[in-house]
Amino acid sequence: MQPIHVTEQSTLPVLISYRSLRHRFQVEKTCRVLDLKRKIQEIVDIPVQFLTLLVAGKKLQDDQQQLFSLFNQQKGELHILVLASSPEAVQQIQQSKSDPLLRPLEQPKTRNRPLVKGRDQKRTFCDIVPLEGFPDKHRAQEILERLATERGVVAVVDKYNLSVARIREMYPHGKVGVDPICVLGLNKGDEIQLRLRTDDLQGFRSYDRILKVLFHELAHCRYGEHNREFYAFMNQLEKDAEAADWTKHGGRRILDSMASEVPQITTDESSRGYYSGALGGKPRRKSPREAAVEAAKLRVNKASQDTEREENDSSLGNEET
């Protein structure tokens, strides 16, 4: 679409995307966000109070803001992503709230220690949409949910202030092993579409491959062209994500750092070692360095077990409530 000069036009071209609907129309230059919501209400048949509008991944919070201030002359039209909650869903949430006159069940006392963040505590994308018409749709939903709550993904999105409104499963095209393209990003993160399934529809692509492609598309939130800056940023996202997710290395780096801090043992000192029992032979004497490394390994394993136990206790507590 050719760039236009807004100052010479009496109306603004607007493109709205709502689920599978894409609708173009013209609005007055003085049109406000609230006016646009009312027009969208007529199109999607959802009341204004249940509509959320996003431009370039950012929520339009001021209903009195004029659309003219959001217009990008280079793009030629204003692309708006519409998110909506149905009145029925809101009504169900309101009805599910506990009666304030009823005394709630006594909750078990919790420890003051902060719990380790789990995958289900924070998600990255506002909307998750798997493909319809597949009997294993729930499996695609699980993969998208896992991506949205991946510790490393959440960490880099927060660190670099990236914004993605929706992640959607994309129908696979091409030949197996020939077409590696499995991603489509719209408007720098307004919507990311990922091909989760293999091209023959017999299964799903490997999770690690899908995750790597997601980092590729997250880099497009900042850089549009595949240039040196883009690939440097993509590589940085992958490194930061791995560093932020302790489950990726399971404490091995901690153990390495502990081992590196153990002082070097001289020949005289090493002669005063420790014994290690062995079946069917004489006990082998351990040096102080070996004993220190083994003790560090035991401490790391114990810390990992304690962390897993805390997460399990937390998840059980959430299910009971």
Summary of the structure (lengths in Angstrom):
residues: 321
radius of gyration: 27.2
end to end distance: 53.0
largest distance: 94.0
contacts: 819
relative contact order: 0.08
helix: 42%
strand: 17%
